[in-house]
Amino acid sequence: IKSNFKNTCRNMKALIGKKFDQATVDQHAPFALSPLVEAEDGSIGFKVTYQGEERIFSASRVTAMLLTKIKQMAEKWLNGPVKDCVISCPGFYDDSQRKALLQAAYTAGLNCLRIMNEHTATALDYGIYRNRDFSQTEPTYVAFTNVGHGNLSVTLAKFLQGKLEILSSEHDEGFGGMEFDRKIMEHFAGEFEKKFKLNPLENAKARLKLEEACGKVKKILSANTDAPISIECLMEDEDLAGHLKREDYEAMCEGYRPRLQKVLSNVLEASGITREDVKFVELVGCAPRTPWIQSAITEFFGREPSKTLQMDECVARGCALQAAMLSPFFTVREFQVNDVVQQPISIAWEKSGDVEMVGAADREAKGPVQKSSVLFNKHDCMNVIKTVSFNRAESFDVTAFKKVKDEDQNLGTYHIQFDRLADGSNRKIKVRTTVNIHGVFTVESATAIEEEEYEEKVKVKKKVPKAKKEDPAAAPPSTDAQGDATMNGDATAAAPAEGAEASADAKMDDANAAPAGEAPAAAAADAPTDGAAAKPAEEFEEVEEEVVKRKTRTKRIELKVLPPPFPGIPDENKLKEYFEAELAMIDSDRMIQETLEKQNECESFVYRGRELLSGPMKDFAEPAQADTVMAFLTETEDWLYDQYDAPKSTFVKRLEELQSKINPIQQRYTEAQQRNEVCDSALAVITECRQLAQSPDEAYAHIAADKRKKIVEDAESLQQWLKDSMTKQSLRKPYEAPLFLCKQVQEKAKALQKQTDKVMSEKRPPSPKKEKKDIEGGDNVPEGEQPTTEGEVDAPMGDADDVGKGDAEQKLNGDANGDVPMEEPVQA
């Protein structure tokens, strides 16, 4: 930083996504090294010199460069590509800052799974490893106090087994280690100015030296009561020397104690619990190591704060756990994380019409003037969708804003665009809003709800009377006398039977006696009138008939939502341009790195060559050649100091020239160093092969003598060649080219070894098969005939029927002892 502080960008975390204004610049100017200017998108940017050109990079683009470097480090350590990530941010980040962080991740080639609040990541790292210590029903309340470099965050979390819920979180932007460093810097700058009439805070380089020394003083005072400071040549060759006591340092920071107490009180008030309910207080960050901060926290909660977390790494560890939980490639213990909205979010609308707020605090708002209503209250759960219904005849705007320190912070105006109906009537518009997983408020969609009537033909079943049909089997009555007599006779004969049936019915009626007065009436009703017979009931049938019906259906039309512009958030085309520019910068950095490596390689080759030529390789170069090479090395050394801006190809070409002059000398030196060892190894191989070929062992008796003789001759020939070559080589000068190379000797010895292994590993041929002989050792027996041994007689085969009969008789008569098989008792 000291050598290139004018091109050093820092404090991007505090500046990203913020609109350029003089108040913000003045607040961060004392710690800015490069000038803070307005970027092309209206946000705060850094003015630097890049590749000889003056450039302005926004804080978002500089953050993308930082993420690119972190990505490269992770890929090198993991030995693989990195695509997904979880990035943390302070809880007070507004929507524009979170969106700028998302765009920075995209520019760096990363897929950001979640923008996670720092306090939520800390609570996740704390809770997931203590899950078994929590109860399933009784909550455990833990307070996290995070004092970082530039902000203060106090969070109260509720833990149950397998669940984390953020109850409240309060912040103080500007309360942190940077402010404590400023107090110490102002103290020593005042002493220096009082003594030398020079103010080091007005000089960027002197201010950087003073800041570094004051940071060390602050760390020393965390464990000691007194800390010295000493800076040589702080400004205009004047030195700074002094010391600071802890009580003086705490007196400087006394004004920050009420701010800390206020944040602690606010977080308890917002959560609705008491100090006694808080079971643990954890310290996070570097600044809480300061004793006065710990004493202030102890005084407020009435207990000593805990330091069980890794104070510098717990946020990063929580993000890593969240990334593993969101990734499909890792299995993580089930642990639910519920984060909350940090500030209340409201919406405002104009023009007349009715509006229905689904899930909002204000259910109705009517009138032609601008209206507003709270949509998300403070500490409401994130990632929840809320719907707002409007009655509008034409396009309209919805403005979202957030309450920050009793001031309305505009989150942007969303334009809901649709066409006006022909009759000018209102349409019901449903707008879906949410605070997503990144903590960003957004209008997800807008839908027009319309009801329309339409006609539809349906089939209806209807009952109609059946058509009467005559029975063809029924014959008309006969008109002759005989037929009449027959019919009368039948009627007379049937009368008694009918009377008997009526009598039986009467008895049944008596058994089931009806109440008095009802039976006569029923009988009178059932009795036929005027003696006429009862008519049969009319029959119906069902038929299907098409009917036209008018129905109403709901029609949903997706509308276009135009998001608002944010400072530091480029459009899609500009974002692609930034992404390509980042890739070009990565490629440029790679080329610069490779160029520096080649430049360093040339310089190292010069120093190494000079050392060898004046030392062990001195005798392997001719005197004239040695002088020429040494002169070229000196020339190259001077040439390198004038080639800082030369391309990579220039250094590659120069390195090849150096190698062409040094390598022959180095090769002769290397050959001389290895020659004796290689020749001794070759002689050992020759001796081994000769002894193996001349071995009288029975295992090698089957190998042909001429093959073994050939191995012996080749071994003796190679040994003689090696002896003659070594004798001639010993007569040559060291700087003369060698008669043979060590590589040639190794190849010849390897060939002899291969030849010997091939010959001496031949398998013994199989022995011939012996012919079969008779048992007595006589002549060969013809195939198919077997000799008969002593005592064996060919027994004649009996009749098959006799054999079967004998078996049957044996079964009936029992065995040879006369035993008769007993019958098994019969079971009943």
C-alpha positions in Angstrom: 0.0 0.0 0.0 2.8 2.4 0.9 4.5 2.1 -2.5 1.2 2.5 -4.5 -1.2 4.2 -2.1 -2.5 6.6 -4.8 -4.0 3.6 -6.7 -5.2 1.8 -3.6 -9.0 1.5 -3.1 -10.5 0.6 0.3 -13.6 0.9 2.4 -15.7 -0.5 -0.5 -17.9 -2.1 2.1 -19.0 1.3 3.4 -19.3 3.0 0.0 -20.9 0.3 -2.3 -24.3 1.2 -3.7 -24.3 4.7 -2.2 -25.2 7.7 -4.2 -22.5 10.3 -4.5 -22.9 13.3 -2.2 -20.5 15.5 -0.5 -21.5 14.5 3.1 -20.7 10.8 2.5 -17.4 11.7 0.8 -16.3 14.0 3.7 -17.1 11.2 6.2 -14.9 8.7 4.5 -12.2 11.0 3.1 -9.8 10.8 6.1 -9.3 7.1 5.4 -9.5 7.2 1.6 -6.2 6.8 -0.2 -7.3 7.3 -3.8 -9.6 10.3 -4.5 -13.4 9.7 -4.1 -15.3 11.0 -7.2 -18.7 10.4 -8.9 -18.9 7.4 -11.1 -20.7 7.3 -14.4 -23.8 5.7 -12.8 -24.1 8.3 -10.1 -22.5 6.3 -7.3 -19.3 6.8 -5.4 -16.2 5.8 -7.3 -12.4 5.7 -7.1 -10.1 7.7 -9.3 -7.0 5.6 -10.1 -4.4 5.1 -12.8 -4.8 1.7 -14.6 -2.3 0.7 -17.3 -1.1 4.2 -17.7 -4.7 5.6 -18.1 -6.7 7.6 -15.6 -9.9 5.6 -14.8 -12.8 5.9 -12.5 -14.2 2.6 -11.1 -17.4 2.5 -9.0 -17.3 0.8 -5.6 -19.4 -2.0 -7.0 -16.8 -2.8 -9.7 -13.9 -2.6 -7.2 -15.8 -5.0 -5.0 -16.1 -7.3 -8.1 -12.3 -7.2 -8.5 -11.9 -8.2 -4.8 -14.4 -11.1 -5.2 -12.5 -12.2 -8.3 -9.2 -12.4 -6.3 -11.0 -14.3 -3.5 -12.4 -16.7 -6.1 -9.0 -17.3 -7.6 -7.5 -18.0 -4.2 -10.3 -20.5 -3.4 -10.0 -22.3 -6.8 -6.2 -22.6 -6.2 -6.7 -24.1 -2.8 -9.6 -26.4 -3.8 -7.9 -27.3 -7.1 -11.2 -26.9 -8.9 -13.7 -24.3 -10.2 -15.9 -22.2 -7.8 -19.3 -21.0 -9.0 -21.7 -20.6 -6.1 -21.2 -18.4 -3.0 -23.0 -16.8 -0.1 -21.9 -13.2 0.7 -22.4 -11.4 4.0 -23.3 -7.8 4.5 -24.1 -5.5 7.5 -27.8 -5.7 8.5 -28.3 -2.0 7.8 -27.6 -2.3 4.1 -30.4 -0.9 2.1 -31.8 -2.3 -1.2 -29.5 -0.4 -3.5 -26.4 -1.6 -1.6 -27.6 -5.2 -1.6 -28.4 -5.1 -5.3 -24.9 -3.5 -6.0 -23.4 -6.5 -4.1 -25.3 -8.9 -6.2 -24.2 -7.2 -9.4 -20.6 -7.3 -8.1 -20.9 -11.1 -7.7 -22.2 -11.4 -11.2 -19.4 -9.4 -12.6 -16.9 -11.6 -10.8 -18.5 -14.7 -12.4 -20.2 -15.9 -9.2 -23.7 -17.1 -8.6 -24.7 -15.6 -5.3 -27.1 -18.0 -3.5 -27.9 -15.5 -0.8 -26.9 -12.1 0.6 -26.8 -12.9 4.3 -26.9 -10.5 7.2 -23.7 -10.7 9.2 -25.6 -11.2 12.5 -27.6 -14.0 11.0 -24.4 -15.8 9.8 -23.0 -15.4 13.3 -26.1 -16.8 14.9 -26.0 -19.8 12.5 -22.4 -20.6 13.3 -23.2 -20.4 17.0 -26.4 -22.4 17.0 -25.8 -25.3 14.6 -22.9 -26.7 16.7 -24.9 -26.3 19.9 -28.1 -27.8 18.7 -28.2 -30.5 21.2 -27.9 -28.0 24.1 -31.2 -26.3 23.1 -34.6 -27.4 24.3 -37.5 -28.2 21.9 -39.9 -26.1 23.9 -38.0 -23.7 26.2 -36.2 -21.0 24.1 -32.6 -19.9 24.7 -32.0 -16.2 24.1 -28.5 -15.1 23.1 -27.2 -11.6 22.4 -24.4 -11.0 19.8 -22.4 -7.8 20.0 -20.4 -7.2 16.8 -18.1 -4.3 16.8 -16.2 -4.2 13.5 -14.0 -1.8 11.6 -16.8 0.6 10.7 -20.1 -0.4 12.4 -21.7 -1.7 15.5 -24.4 -4.4 15.4 -26.2 -5.9 18.4 -28.6 -8.8 17.7 -30.9 -10.9 19.9 -31.6 -14.4 18.7 -33.9 -17.1 19.9 -32.8 -20.7 19.7 -34.8 -23.9 19.8 -33.6 -27.3 18.8 -33.2 -27.2 15.1 -34.4 -23.6 14.7 -32.9 -20.1 14.8 -35.0 -17.0 14.8 -33.7 -13.4 14.8 -35.9 -11.4 17.2 -34.3 -8.0 16.8 -31.2 -6.3 15.5 -30.0 -2.7 16.0 -27.0 -1.0 14.3 -24.9 2.1 14.6 -23.1 2.9 11.3 -19.8 4.7 12.0 -19.2 3.1 15.5 -16.2 0.9 15.1 -12.4 0.4 15.2 -11.9 3.0 12.5 -13.3 5.7 14.7 -11.1 4.6 17.6 -8.1 4.8 15.4 -9.1 8.3 14.3 -9.1 9.4 18.0 -5.6 8.1 18.5 -4.4 9.6 15.2 -5.8 13.0 16.1 -4.1 12.9 19.5 -0.6 12.2 18.2 -1.1 14.4 15.1 -1.8 17.3 17.6 1.4 16.6 19.5 3.4 16.4 16.3 1.9 19.6 15.0 2.5 21.3 18.3 6.2 20.3 18.2 7.1 20.7 14.5 4.3 22.9 13.1 3.4 20.1 10.7 0.1 18.3 10.4 0.5 14.7 9.2 -3.2 14.3 8.6 -2.9 16.7 5.6 -0.4 14.5 3.9 -1.6 11.2 2.5 1.6 9.2 2.9 2.2 10.6 6.4 -1.4 9.9 7.4 -1.0 6.3 6.2 2.1 5.8 8.3 0.4 7.4 11.3 -2.7 5.2 10.9 -0.6 2.0 10.8 1.3 3.0 14.0 -1.9 4.0 15.9 -3.5 0.7 15.0 -0.7 -1.1 16.7 -1.0 1.2 19.8 -4.7 0.3 20.1 -3.9 -3.4 20.0 -1.2 -3.1 22.6 -3.6 -1.2 24.9 -6.0 -4.1 24.8 -3.6 -6.2 26.9 -1.4 -3.5 28.5 -1.9 -0.2 30.4 0.7 1.7 28.4 1.8 1.6 24.7 4.7 3.4 23.0 4.7 4.8 19.4 7.7 5.6 17.2 7.7 6.6 13.5 10.8 7.6 11.7 10.6 10.4 9.1 6.9 10.9 9.5 7.0 14.1 7.7 9.8 16.2 6.3 12.4 14.0 8.0 10.9 14.6 11.4 10.3 11.6 13.7 7.4 11.0 16.0 7.9 9.4 19.4 5.6 9.1 22.4 3.4 6.8 24.4 -0.3 6.5 25.4 -1.9 5.2 28.6 -5.0 3.1 28.6 -6.9 5.6 30.8 -6.2 8.4 28.4 -7.4 6.2 25.5 -10.6 5.4 27.3 -11.1 9.0 28.1 -10.9 9.8 24.3 -13.6 7.1 23.6 -15.9 8.1 26.5 -18.3 9.7 24.0 -18.9 6.3 22.3 -20.1 4.6 25.5 -23.6 6.2 25.5 -24.0 5.2 21.8 -23.2 1.6 22.7 -25.7 1.7 25.7 -28.4 3.1 23.5 -28.1 0.3 20.9 -28.1 -2.3 23.6 -31.3 -0.8 25.1 -33.0 -0.6 21.7 -32.4 -4.2 20.9 -34.0 -5.4 24.1 -36.9 -3.1 23.7 -37.6 -4.2 20.2 -37.4 -7.9 21.1 -39.8 -7.6 24.1 -37.7 -9.5 26.5 -35.8 -8.5 29.7 -32.1 -8.6 30.5 -32.7 -11.5 32.8 -34.0 -13.6 29.9 -30.7 -13.3 28.0 -28.7 -16.4 28.8 -25.5 -15.6 26.9 -23.8 -12.6 25.5 -21.3 -13.3 22.7 -18.6 -11.0 21.4 -17.9 -10.8 17.7 -15.3 -8.8 15.7 -11.9 -7.3 16.5 -12.9 -4.1 18.4 -14.6 -5.9 21.4 -11.2 -6.9 22.5 -10.9 -3.3 23.8 -11.4 -3.5 27.6 -13.8 -0.5 27.9 -16.2 -2.1 25.4 -16.3 -5.3 27.4 -16.9 -3.3 30.7 -19.8 -1.4 29.1 -21.4 -4.6 28.0 -20.9 -6.2 31.4 -22.4 -3.2 33.1 -25.5 -3.3 30.9 -26.3 -7.1 31.0 -24.9 -7.7 34.5 -22.7 -10.6 33.4 -19.4 -11.2 31.7 -19.6 -11.6 27.9 -18.6 -14.9 26.4 -15.8 -15.4 23.9 -16.6 -19.0 22.7 -16.9 -18.0 19.0 -14.0 -17.4 16.6 -14.4 -13.7 16.7 -12.7 -13.0 13.4 -14.1 -15.9 11.4 -17.6 -16.7 12.7 -19.3 -14.6 9.9 -17.4 -16.4 7.2 -18.1 -19.8 8.8 -21.8 -19.0 9.0 -21.9 -18.1 5.3 -20.1 -21.4 4.5 -22.7 -23.3 6.4 -25.5 -21.5 4.7 -23.9 -22.2 1.3 -23.7 -25.9 2.2 -27.4 -25.9 3.2 -28.5 -24.3 -0.1 -26.2 -26.5 -2.2 -27.5 -29.9 -3.5 -24.1 -31.5 -3.2 -23.8 -31.3 0.6 -25.9 -32.9 3.4 -26.2 -30.6 6.5 -28.0 -31.1 9.7 -31.6 -29.8 9.6 -31.5 -26.3 11.0 -34.1 -23.7 10.2 -33.0 -20.0 9.9 -35.6 -17.3 10.1 -34.4 -13.8 9.4 -36.4 -10.6 9.8 -36.8 -7.2 8.1 -34.6 -4.6 9.6 -36.7 -1.5 8.9 -40.4 -1.1 8.2 -41.3 -0.9 4.5 -44.3 1.0 3.2 -45.8 1.7 -0.2 -47.5 4.8 -1.6 -49.8 5.2 -4.5 -51.5 8.1 -6.3 -54.7 8.7 -8.2 -58.2 7.8 -7.1 -59.5 4.3 -6.6 -59.9 1.6 -4.0 -57.1 -0.5 -2.7 -57.2 -3.6 -0.5 -54.0 -4.4 1.5 -53.8 -8.1 2.0 -51.6 -8.7 5.0 -50.8 -5.0 5.5 -51.4 -2.8 8.5 -53.9 -0.4 6.7 -56.7 -2.5 5.1 -58.3 0.3 3.1 -57.3 3.6 1.7 -59.5 5.7 -0.6 -59.3 9.1 -2.1 -57.8 11.1 -5.0 -54.7 12.2 -3.1 -51.6 10.2 -2.4 -52.0 7.4 0.2 -49.5 5.2 1.9 -49.6 2.2 4.2 -47.1 0.0 6.0 -46.6 -3.3 4.1 -43.8 -4.9 6.2 -43.4 -4.0 9.8 -40.0 -4.0 11.5 -38.9 -7.5 12.4 -41.4 -9.2 10.1 -40.2 -12.4 8.6 -38.3 -12.2 5.3 -39.1 -14.1 2.1 -42.9 -13.7 2.6 -45.2 -12.6 -0.2 -47.8 -10.0 0.4 -50.5 -9.0 -2.1 -52.0 -5.6 -2.7 -55.2 -5.2 -4.8 -55.9 -1.9 -6.7 -58.9 -0.8 -8.8 -57.4 1.1 -11.7 -58.5 2.1 -15.2 -55.0 2.8 -16.5 -51.3 2.4 -15.7 -50.2 3.6 -12.3 -47.1 3.9 -10.0 -46.3 2.2 -6.7 -43.5 3.8 -4.6 -41.8 1.9 -1.8 -39.9 3.5 1.0 -38.2 2.5 4.2 -38.0 4.3 7.6 -34.4 4.8 8.5 -33.7 7.0 11.5 -37.1 8.6 11.3 -36.5 9.5 7.7 -38.1 8.0 4.6 -35.6 6.3 2.3 -37.0 5.9 -1.2 -36.7 2.3 -2.5 -37.8 3.2 -5.9 -41.0 3.6 -7.9 -42.4 0.6 -9.8 -44.6 1.3 -12.8 -47.5 -1.1 -13.4 -48.2 -0.8 -17.2 -51.3 -2.0 -19.0 -53.8 -0.8 -21.7 -56.9 1.2 -20.9 -60.2 -0.6 -21.5 -62.5 0.7 -24.3 -65.3 1.6 -21.9 -62.8 3.2 -19.4 -63.9 1.0 -16.5 -61.7 0.0 -13.6 -59.8 -3.2 -13.5 -58.8 -5.1 -10.4 -55.0 -5.3 -10.3 -53.2 -7.6 -7.8 -49.6 -6.6 -7.1 -47.4 -9.3 -5.4 -44.6 -7.9 -3.2 -41.9 -9.5 -1.1 -38.6 -9.1 0.8 -36.7 -11.9 -0.8 -33.9 -14.1 0.6 -31.3 -11.4 -0.1 -33.3 -8.8 2.0 -34.3 -6.8 -1.1 -37.8 -5.5 -1.4 -39.2 -6.1 -4.9 -42.5 -6.2 -6.8 -42.5 -9.7 -8.1 -45.5 -9.4 -10.5 -48.8 -7.7 -11.2 -51.9 -9.4 -12.5 -55.2 -8.0 -13.9 -58.3 -9.9 -12.6 -61.2 -9.8 -15.0 -64.6 -11.5 -15.0 -66.3 -12.2 -18.3 -69.5 -13.9 -19.3 -69.7 -16.5 -22.0 -72.3 -19.0 -23.4 -71.8 -22.7 -23.2 -73.9 -25.5 -24.6 -74.5 -28.2 -22.0 -76.5 -31.5 -22.2 -79.4 -31.7 -19.7 -81.4 -34.8 -18.8 -85.1 -34.4 -19.0 -88.1 -36.7 -18.2 -90.8 -37.0 -20.8 -93.9 -39.4 -20.9 -93.4 -42.6 -22.7 -95.2 -43.1 -25.9 -98.2 -45.7 -25.5 -97.8 -48.9 -27.5 -100.5 -51.6 -28.1 -99.7 -55.2 -27.1 -99.8 -57.3 -30.3 -100.3 -60.5 -28.2 -103.6 -59.3 -26.7 -106.7 -60.5 -28.7 -110.0 -58.6 -28.8 -112.8 -60.1 -26.6 -115.2 -62.7 -28.3 -118.8 -61.6 -28.9 -120.4 -65.1 -29.2 -122.6 -66.5 -26.4 -120.2 -69.3 -25.6 -117.5 -66.8 -24.9 -119.8 -64.8 -22.7 -120.8 -67.8 -20.8 -117.2 -68.8 -20.3 -116.2 -65.4 -19.1 -119.1 -65.3 -16.7 -118.2 -68.7 -15.4 -114.7 -67.6 -14.8 -115.8 -64.6 -12.9 -118.1 -66.7 -10.7 -115.4 -69.2 -10.0 -112.9 -66.5 -9.1 -115.2 -64.8 -6.6 -114.7 -67.1 -3.7 -110.9 -66.9 -4.0 -111.1 -63.1 -4.0 -113.3 -63.3 -1.0 -110.9 -65.5 0.8 -108.1 -63.1 0.1 -110.1 -60.3 1.4 -110.9 -62.2 4.5 -107.2 -62.9 5.1 -106.5 -59.2 4.6 -109.1 -58.3 7.1 -107.4 -60.5 9.7 -104.1 -58.8 9.0 -105.8 -55.5 9.5 -107.1 -56.7 12.8 -103.7 -57.8 13.9 -102.3 -54.3 13.1 -105.2 -52.3 14.3 -105.2 -48.7 13.2 -106.3 -45.8 15.4 -109.9 -45.1 15.6 -111.3 -43.1 12.8 -108.4 -43.7 10.4 -109.2 -47.2 9.1 -112.6 -46.3 7.7 -111.2 -43.3 6.0 -108.4 -45.3 4.4 -110.8 -47.9 3.3 -113.0 -45.4 1.8 -110.1 -43.8 -0.1 -109.0 -47.2 -1.4 -112.4 -48.3 -2.4 -113.1 -48.0 -6.2 -115.6 -45.3 -7.2 -118.7 -46.5 -8.9 -117.3 -50.0 -9.1 -114.8 -48.9 -11.8 -111.3 -50.5 -12.0 -108.1 -48.4 -11.0 -106.2 -46.7 -13.9 -102.5 -47.7 -14.4 -99.7 -45.1 -13.4 -98.2 -43.0 -16.3 -94.6 -44.0 -17.2 -91.7 -41.5 -18.0 -88.3 -41.8 -19.7 -85.0 -39.7 -19.5 -83.7 -38.0 -22.6 -80.7 -35.6 -23.2 -81.3 -32.2 -24.5 -78.7 -29.4 -25.4 -79.3 -26.1 -23.5 -77.4 -22.8 -23.8 -76.3 -21.4 -20.4 -74.5 -18.2 -19.5 -71.5 -18.6 -17.2 -68.9 -16.3 -15.6 -65.2 -17.0 -15.5 -62.1 -15.3 -14.0 -59.4 -14.3 -16.4 -55.8 -13.5 -15.2 -53.6 -11.3 -17.3 -49.9 -10.8 -16.4 -49.0 -7.1 -16.5 -45.6 -5.6 -17.2 -43.7 -4.2 -14.1 -41.0 -1.7 -14.8 -38.4 -1.6 -11.9 -36.8 1.6 -10.8 -33.2 2.5 -11.5 -30.7 2.3 -8.6 -27.4 4.1 -8.2 -24.6 1.8 -8.9 -26.9 -0.7 -10.6 -26.3 -0.8 -14.3 -28.8 -2.1 -16.9 -28.4 -5.5 -18.4 -26.3 -4.4 -21.4 -24.0 -2.3 -19.2 -23.6 -5.3 -16.8 -22.5 -7.5 -19.6 -20.0 -4.9 -20.6 -18.6 -4.8 -17.1 -18.4 -8.6 -17.1 -16.5 -8.7 -20.3 -14.2 -5.9 -19.0 -13.5 -7.9 -15.9 -12.6 -10.9 -18.0 -10.2 -8.7 -20.0 -8.7 -7.4 -16.8 -8.2 -11.0 -15.5 -6.5 -11.9 -18.8 -4.3 -8.8 -18.6 -3.3 -9.6 -15.0 -2.4 -13.1 -16.1 -0.3 -11.8 -18.9 1.4 -9.3 -16.6 2.1 -12.1 -14.1 3.6 -14.3 -16.8 5.7 -11.5 -18.1 7.1 -10.8 -14.6 7.8 -14.5 -14.2 9.8 -14.5 -17.4 11.6 -11.3 -16.4 12.6 -12.9 -13.1 13.6 -16.1 -14.8 16.0 -14.1 -17.1 17.4 -12.3 -14.1 17.9 -15.5 -12.1 19.5 -17.2 -15.1 22.0 -14.3 -15.4 23.0 -14.6 -11.7 23.1 -18.4 -11.8 25.2 -18.5 -15.0 27.7 -16.0 -13.7 28.1 -18.1 -10.5 28.7 -21.3 -12.4 31.1 -19.9 -14.9 33.3 -18.4 -12.2 33.1 -21.6 -10.1 32.5 -25.3 -11.0 32.0 -24.8 -14.8 35.0 -22.7 -15.2 37.1 -25.5 -16.8 34.3 -26.6 -19.2 34.4 -23.4 -21.3 37.2 -22.2 -23.4 38.8 -19.0 -22.1 37.6 -17.0 -25.1 34.1 -18.5 -24.9 33.9 -17.8 -21.2 34.8 -14.2 -21.6 32.1 -13.8 -24.4 29.5 -15.4 -22.2 30.3 -13.3 -19.2 30.1 -10.2 -21.2 26.7 -11.2 -22.6 25.5 -11.9 -19.0 26.5 -8.4 -17.9 24.9 -6.9 -20.9 21.6 -8.7 -20.2 21.7 -7.6 -16.6 21.9 -3.9 -17.7 19.3 -4.6 -20.4 16.7 -5.9 -17.8 16.7 -2.6 -15.9 15.5 -0.8 -19.0 12.8 -3.3 -20.0 10.0 -2.8 -17.3 7.4 -2.2 -20.0 8.6 -4.9 -22.4 6.1 -7.6 -23.5 6.5 -11.2 -22.5 7.8 -12.3 -25.9 10.9 -10.0 -25.5 11.9 -11.7 -22.3 11.2 -15.2 -23.8 13.5 -14.4 -26.7 16.3 -13.1 -24.5 16.0 -16.2 -22.3 16.4 -18.5 -25.3 19.6 -16.6 -26.3 21.0 -17.0 -22.8 20.2 -20.7 -22.8 21.9 -21.2 -26.2 25.2 -19.9 -24.8 25.1 -21.4 -21.4 23.5 -24.8 -22.0 26.4 -26.4 -24.0 28.8 -25.6 -21.2 26.4 -26.8 -18.6 25.9 -30.0 -20.6 29.6 -30.8 -20.6 29.8 -30.1 -16.9 26.8 -32.4 -16.2 28.2 -35.2 -18.4 31.5 -35.1 -16.5 29.7 -35.3 -13.2 27.6 -38.3 -14.2 30.0 -40.2 -16.5 31.8 -42.4 -13.9 28.6 -43.3 -12.1 26.8 -44.3 -15.3 29.8 -46.4 -16.6 30.0 -48.2 -13.3 26.3 -49.1 -13.5 26.8 -50.3 -17.1 29.7 -52.6 -16.1 27.6 -54.1 -13.3 24.9 -54.9 -15.9 27.5 -56.5 -18.2 28.9 -58.7 -15.5 25.4 -59.8 -14.4 24.4 -60.7 -18.0 27.6 -62.7 -18.7 27.4 -64.7 -15.5 23.7 -65.5 -16.2 24.5 -66.7 -19.7 27.4 -68.9 -18.4 25.5 -70.3 -15.5 25.6 -74.2 -15.2 22.3 -74.3 -13.4 20.0 -77.1 -14.5 17.2 -74.5 -14.8 18.9 -73.1 -17.9 20.0 -76.4 -19.4 17.3 -76.3 -22.1 18.5 -73.0 -23.6 20.4 -73.4 -26.8 24.2 -72.9 -26.5 24.4 -70.6 -29.4 22.0 -68.1 -27.9 23.9 -68.1 -24.6 27.1 -67.7 -26.5 25.7 -64.7 -28.3 24.9 -63.0 -25.0 28.5 -63.5 -23.8 29.9 -62.1 -27.0 27.7 -59.0 -26.9 28.6 -58.4 -23.2 32.3 -58.6 -23.9 31.9 -56.3 -26.9 30.1 -53.7 -24.9 32.7 -53.9 -22.1 35.5 -53.4 -24.6 33.8 -50.4 -26.2 33.2 -48.8 -22.8 36.8 -49.4 -21.8 38.2 -47.8 -25.0 35.7 -44.9 -24.9 36.7 -44.1 -21.3 40.4 -44.2 -22.2 39.9 -41.8 -25.1 37.7 -39.5 -23.1 40.2 -39.2 -20.3 42.7 -37.7 -22.9 40.3 -34.9 -24.0 40.1 -31.4 -22.5 37.0 -30.7 -20.3 35.8 -27.9 -22.6 35.9 -30.3 -25.6 32.8 -32.1 -26.7 32.5 -35.6 -25.1 33.1 -38.7 -27.3 30.0 -40.3 -25.9 27.1 -39.3 -23.8 25.8 -41.0 -20.6 22.5 -41.5 -22.3 24.2 -43.7 -25.0 25.8 -45.9 -22.3 22.5 -46.3 -20.5 20.7 -47.3 -23.7 23.4 -49.9 -24.6 23.2 -51.4 -21.2 19.5 -51.5 -21.3 19.5 -53.3 -24.6 21.9 -56.0 -23.3 19.7 -56.5 -20.2 16.6 -56.8 -22.4 18.3 -59.4 -24.7 19.5 -61.4 -21.7 16.1 -61.4 -20.1 14.4 -62.6 -23.3 16.7 -65.5 -23.9 17.2 -66.7 -20.3 13.5 -66.6 -19.6 12.6 -69.2 -22.3 10.4 -72.0 -20.9 11.4 -75.6 -20.9 9.7 -77.6 -23.7 7.1 -80.2 -22.4 8.3 -83.9 -22.1 6.8 -86.5 -24.6 3.8 -88.7 -23.3 4.5 -92.3 -22.3 2.6 -95.3 -24.1 0.2 -97.4 -22.1 1.4 -101.0 -21.2 -0.4 -104.0 -19.8 -0.4 -104.8 -16.1 2.4 -107.4 -16.4 4.5 -105.1 -18.4 3.9 -107.0 -21.7 3.0 -105.9 -25.1 0.7 -103.0 -25.7 -3.0 -103.8 -25.4 -5.1 -102.8 -28.4 -7.5 -99.9 -27.8 -10.9 -101.0 -26.6 -9.6 -104.3 -25.0 -8.9 -104.5 -21.3 -7.0 -107.4 -19.6 -8.8 -109.6 -17.2 -7.3 -109.7 -13.7 -6.9 -112.9 -11.6 -10.0 -114.2 -10.0 -12.3 -112.3 -12.2 -14.8 -114.3 -14.2 -17.3 -112.9 -16.6 -20.6 -113.7 -15.1 -23.4 -114.5 -17.5 -26.3 -112.0 -17.5 -29.6 -113.6 -16.5 -33.0 -112.9 -17.9 -34.4 -109.6 -17.0 -37.7 -111.2 -16.0 -36.1 -113.6 -13.6 -34.2 -110.8 -11.9 -37.4 -108.9 -11.5 -39.2 -111.9 -10.2 -36.5 -112.7 -7.6 -36.7 -109.2 -6.3 -40.4 -109.4 -5.9 -40.2 -112.8 -4.1 -37.5 -111.3 -1.7 -39.8 -108.4 -0.9 -42.7 -110.8 -0.1 -40.7 -113.4 1.9 -38.6 -111.0 3.9 -34.9 -110.9 4.2 -32.4 -113.8 4.5 -33.0 -114.2 8.2 -36.7 -115.0 7.7 -38.0 -111.8 9.2 -41.4 -110.9 7.8 -42.1 -107.2 7.5 -44.8 -106.1 10.0 -47.7 -104.1 8.8 -48.2 -100.7 10.2 -51.2 -100.2 12.4 -54.1 -98.6 10.6 -55.1 -95.3 12.1 -58.8 -94.7 12.7 
